[in-house]
Amino acid sequence: MMMTAIGLMSGTSLDGVDVALLETDGKRVSAFGPSGYRAYTEGERGLLRQALAEAVNLSTREARPGILREAERAVTIAHAEAVAAFTAQHRITRENIDIVGFHGQTVLHRPAQKMTVQIGDATALARAIHIPVMHDFRAADVAAGGQGAPFVPVYHRALAQSLERDGPLVVVNIGGVSNITYIDGADTLIACDTGPGNALLDDFMFRTMGQPFDCEGRLAAQGAVDEAWVARALQQPFFALPPPKSLDRNDFAALELHGVVSPADGAATLTAFTVAAIARIVPLLPNPPRSWIVAGGGARNHTMLRMLRERLALATVEAADALGWSSDAIEAQAFGFLAARGLKGLPLSYPATTGVPMPMTGGIIARP
């Protein structure tokens, strides 16, 4: 039975709330609906940065001391406003929506300690929008010993099946962290984080230029890559580990660009590091991918795409939008899809995607 689902995603780049509608039975997507976006204000972004800094001290995943309580309230209100604006704009009545998939805002992800914390009050959200809300998608996976990420691979597989291409195919999502889904036919699904996505670059741009990101990779295009720095950074043990593996947004924050670095050279070097980390996964996969599809914010960075084409020269590299996918909406769509799967008790994660011992379903329903 097909369901109408809305997915909500607020990613590690702290830019805002993505909203997307789709028709799905949790196995395939029968139709894409519209998508929308509600940007965080500067104040909300500042609050979330403080919450990220304070979350490192959390001892239980339910605790919301100090600024975390304030940040959770801001996240919940932003998501409620995003849904209200989206449904009003597209004249969608709440009676026509079966489920909302609410990821929340990750403030801590430490699977080794069986801790993953996404802030956002699902019960308050369900009451505000008068629609059932599925949330806390990652907790069951992490509690069972999985990495709790990446969680979009099952959706990537549903999208890839519609392309009818010869495999192997990789979907690479470049958000705050980069992750890949390796798809080879209906049976082989492997996924992992590959390293930093835009997080290091965005933080560098904010520090040096007062800008939230390198628009279209224009600054990086003017700079020279410090290849020795990239080679040193790739010596971190994470890059040699086989999949599945996952990262927190701040895991590479300690990597500093030393010496006198011009903003352009810094942007070029950090962009090249993201790309080199993605390419580093190829020898760890069963077979070399024949095609790469790039989604997330990185898909709009022309310098990043050019560097990917150079590093992955034997394969094709395409932006997701060029295939008719919505690069900006994929993660939001995925959480609508995952909500439908969760309602049906279907697996959200697998041993080869998160390292969980057996296929796991997940998600908790909050009703209005």
N, C-alpha and C positions, 0 to 999 in steps of 0.2 A: 504494500500500500504506500502510495506517494504521500509525503508530508510537505508542508510549507514551513521552512525553517529560516530564522534570521540568525546569522552568526555575528559575534562582536569580538574584536581583537584590539588590544592595546599592547604594542610590542615593546621590545627592549630599547628602541630608539626614542621612546617617550614623546612621540610627536602628536599623538591623538588617538581617537577611537575610530576604527574602520567598521562599517556596517555593511552586510550583504545579505540578500535574499536568494534562496534557491529552492527548487522542488527536488526532493530526493527520497529514496526508500532506504537510505543508509548503505546501499551497495553501488548504485549508479546515480548520476544526476540527470534528471529528465529535462530540466530547464533552469537557466540562470535568470534571476530577477535583477532589479537595479542594485546599485551599491552607493554608499555614501560615506561621509567623513565628518567628524567633529574634532577640530584641532583643540589641543590643550592650550590654555592661556599661558603666558609667561609665568604667572603666579602658580598655576597648577604644576607646571614643569619644575619650577623651583622646589615646590613641596615634594614632588616625586623624587627629585634628586636627594633631598634631605632624607626621605624615607628609605631610599636605597642605602644611604650611608649608615642609617641607624639599624637597618634590618640585620646587619652582620652580627649584632648582639642578641638576636632572638634565640631563646632556648626552647620555646614550643611554637608550633606553627599557628596556633590559635591566638597567641598573644598580640595585642595591638597597643603597646605603650606609646605615650606621648605623641610624637609627630605621625606615627603610623596610623593612629586612629583618625587623625585629621585627614591624612592622605587617603585612607580608605573611603571616608565620606565623600571627598572630592571625586574620586574615581567612580563611585556609585552614581553620584549626581550627573557626572559627565556622560556616563553610559545611558542613564535614563533620558537625558536631554537628546542624546544621539538617536535613540529609538523613536522618541516623540517627533523629532524633526523629520526623520526618515519616513515614518509612516504617514505623517501629515503631507509631506511633499509628494509622495507617490500614491496618496489616497488609498492606503492599505488599512483595512479595519482589523482591530486586534483579534476579532473572532475568526479571521482567516489565517491566523498564524498558529501553528501547532506547538512550536517550541522555539525558545531562544537559547542559543549556545553562548555562554558568557565566560570568556577566558579569565578576565581580571588582569591586574597588572602584577607581573612577577617582580618581587623585591628581593627574593633570596632563592637560590637553587643549589642545594648541596646534596645530591643524591647519595653520596658516600655516607652521609649522616642520616639518610632517609628523611631529608627535609626539603620540601619545596613549598614556597609561600607565594600565593597570588592574592593580593588585596582587592576588595570589592565585596559588598554585602549583597549576596544574591537574593535573599529574602526581601530586603528593602527594594531591590530592583524589580522583582516580580510584582510586588505590591504597587510600585509606581507605574509600571507599564501594563499591569493586569494581564500578563501572559506568563505561563510556566517557564521557568528558567533552569537550564542545566548548567552546572558549574563544577569547579574543583575536578577538572578532567585528569590531572596528572597524579593526584595523591595515591590512588590505588596502585598504580604502576611503581611509584617510588617506594611505597610501603612493602611491595612484594620483591624489592631488590632491583627494580629497573632504574634506568637513568632518568626516566620521566620526560625525556625529550630525545629527538624531535617527535612531534605528535601529528604533523601534517601528512606523513607518507601515505596513509591509506587514502587520503583525498587526492594526492598526486597520482596514485595508481588509477583511481577512477577517472581522472582527467586524461591520463596517458592512454588508457584503453580506447578512448574515443578517437585518438590520432591514428591508430592502426599502423604503427611504424615498426620496422624491424629494430629489435633491441641490440645491445643494451642502450637504455636511455637514462639520462640523469636530469632530474629537476633540481636546480640549485637555488635556494632562497637566500638572498643576501639582505638580511635585516640588520639588527644590532650585532647578532651572531650569524655566521653563515652555516647553513645545513644543507645536506644533499639527500635525495631519495634516488636510489639505484633500482631501476625497474627492468626486468628482463622476462617478458611474457607474464602470464598470470601468476606464476609460482614464486619468482624470486623478487623479494622486496627487502632491500637493505637500506638503512638510514643512519646518519650520524651528523653531529656538528663537525665542521671542518676547521673552525677557528674563528677569529674575529670577522665580522661583516663590516658594517659601517661604524661600529661603536668607537673604535680607536680613532678613526678618521674624523668622526663627528666631534668627539671630545677635543681633538687637536684643533679643528676649525673653530670651535667655540672659544678655546683658550687663546689662540693666536690671532684670529680674525673677527671674533665676536659674531660669527655666523653659525647657524645650526648645522649646516652640512656643506659639502663642496658641490654646488649646483652643476649638474651635468658633467662633473669631473673637470671643470674648466681650470681650476687652480693646479690640480695635479698634472694637467696637460702641459703646463708651462715649466714644470720642475724636472729635475733629474733624480732617478731612483738610486738610493744608496744600497747597491746590491749586497755589499758586505754586511750591512745591518740586517737585511732581509734573511740572508743565509744564517746569521747568528740567531735571529729570532726563531727560525725554523728548527733550531736544535732543541727547543723545548720538548720534553718527553711526550707531551700530548700528541704531537704530529706523527709519531711513529706507531701509536697505538692503533690496532685494527678496530673497525666499527663493531658494535655500537659504542659510541662515546658522546658525552655532552659537556657543555660549558656553561658557566655563568657569564653574563655580560662583562663583568669586571675582571675575569680571570687573567687577562693580559694587560691590565691597566698599569702594572709595574714596569712594563717595557717602555723605557724612555728613549726618545731620540736625543742622543748626546751630541755635544759640540754645537757650533754655530750652524743652525739649520734654517734656511729660508722657509717661509710658509709654503711656497710652491714645491720645494724639494721634500719637505715633510709630508705634504699631501700626496705627492707622487710615490714616496717610499711606503707610506701606510696603505695606499691603494694597491701597490705591488705586493705587499705582505698578505693582504686579504686574498689576492688572486693566487699567489704562490701556495698559500695554505690550502686553497681549494684544489689546485693541481696536484698537491702532495697526496691526495686521497686515491689517485688513479691506481698506483701500484698495489694498493690495499684492497682493491675490488676484484671480483672473480674474473672479469674480462674488461678490456678497455672500452669505455662508452663510445658509441658512434655518434650520439647527438646529446647536446646539453641545452636545456631550456632554463633561462635565467629569470627569476621572479624577485619580488621585493624591491626595496629602494635602490639597490645596486643596479637593477635593470635600467634605470634612468641615467646612470653614470656612464657616459660614453667612453671615458678613459678606462674605466674598469672593464667594460665590454671589449674594448680593443685589446687590453692586456690579456684577458681571458682567451681571446681568439689566437693570440700569439703563443700562449702557454699550452693551449689544447689544440695545436695546429692540425692534428690528424682527424679531429672531430668537428662537426658543425656546432656553432654557438649562436643561439637565437634568443631574443627577448620574448618573454611569455606573451606580451601584447601582440606580437607579430603573428601569433597562432590563433588570435581571437580570444585568448584567455585574458582575464583582468589581473595584471600583475599586482596592482594595488589592493585588490579585493581577495586574492587567493587565500590568505590566512583567515580572514573573516568568514569567507565561504566555507573554509575547512571546519571551523567550529560550529557552523550550522549543520554541516554534514556529520560531524562527530556527535553532535547532540542527537541527531536522528539515529545514528548507529547505537549510541548509548541507550536510547529509549527501547531499542530492540534487543539489547543485550549482546550486540555484536562486538568483536574485539576492536579496540582502539589502538593497541600496541602489541608488538610481537617480539620474540627473542632477538630477531635480526634488526629490529628498529631501535629498541631501547635497552635490550639486554635482559628484559624481564624473563623469568624462568619459563613462562607459558603465555599464550595469547591472553591478554587482559582486556576486559571491558572497563568502564569507569564512568565518572560523572555522578553528580547528586542533583536531584530535582528539588527546586524551591517553588512552591506554588503561591499564587497571589492570595 
